[in-house]
Amino acid sequence: MSRNPLGRMPFRPLSRATVLRAAAVTVITATVTLAAACSNEDTVDTVPPPWPTRTTKPDGPPQPPTSTTTTKTPTSTSTVAGTT
């Protein structure tokens, strides 16, 4: 059995399907590379657009409900003897 100089698998002629597949991969890779090289769109160093400005006021933490009527609560003014 003949072996190649590197001592690996024996030489075998390439099938037509293998050659066509390799040619297709080469053409597709070259096309994509050429399209990227000729593109005027810079995808690496572009500055992202600024954040949009806020149009509404943020809600913030929950607040207790506000009432439209104000009622006065009675307060005690009496003092208990023996306390300061």
C-alpha positions in Angstrom: 0.0 0.0 0.0 1.4 3.4 -1.0 1.5 6.1 1.7 2.0 9.8 1.4 5.2 11.3 2.6 3.7 12.4 5.9 2.7 8.9 6.8 -1.0 9.6 6.9 -3.8 8.2 4.8 -3.0 6.9 1.3 -3.4 9.1 -1.7 -6.8 9.0 -3.4 -8.0 11.0 -6.3 -10.6 13.6 -5.4 -14.1 13.1 -6.5 -15.9 15.5 -8.8 -18.3 16.4 -5.9 -15.5 17.3 -3.6 -13.8 19.5 -6.2 -17.1 21.3 -7.0 -17.9 21.8 -3.3 -14.4 23.2 -2.7 -14.8 25.6 -5.7 -18.2 26.7 -4.4 -16.9 27.4 -1.0 -14.0 29.4 -2.4 -16.3 31.4 -4.7 -18.7 32.2 -1.9 -16.0 33.2 0.5 -14.3 35.4 -2.1 -17.6 37.1 -2.9 -18.5 37.8 0.7 -14.9 39.1 1.4 -15.0 41.3 -1.7 -18.4 42.7 -0.9 -17.3 43.5 2.6 -14.1 45.2 1.4 -16.0 47.3 -1.2 -18.7 48.3 1.1 -18.7 51.9 2.3 -20.5 50.9 5.4 -18.1 50.9 8.3 -19.3 48.3 10.8 -16.4 48.5 13.3 -15.9 52.2 14.2 -19.4 53.6 13.8 -20.8 55.7 16.6 -24.2 54.5 17.8 -27.1 56.9 17.6 -27.8 58.9 20.7 -30.4 57.7 23.2 -33.8 59.1 22.5 -34.9 61.9 24.8 -37.5 61.1 27.4 -40.9 62.4 26.6 -42.7 61.4 29.8 -41.9 61.9 33.4 -40.6 58.8 35.2 -43.1 57.2 37.6 -40.6 56.8 40.5 -41.3 54.9 43.7 -44.9 54.4 44.7 -46.5 57.3 46.5 -49.4 57.2 48.9 -52.7 58.4 47.4 -53.3 62.0 47.6 -56.8 63.3 48.7 -58.4 66.4 47.5 -60.2 67.1 50.8 -58.2 68.0 53.9 -59.7 67.0 57.3 -58.2 68.2 60.5 -57.6 65.5 63.0 -58.2 66.3 66.6 -55.1 66.6 68.8 -55.0 66.1 72.5 -53.4 68.9 74.6 -53.9 67.2 78.0 -50.9 66.3 80.2 -50.6 63.4 82.5 -49.2 64.1 86.0 -45.8 62.6 86.7 -44.5 62.7 83.1 -42.3 65.3 81.5 
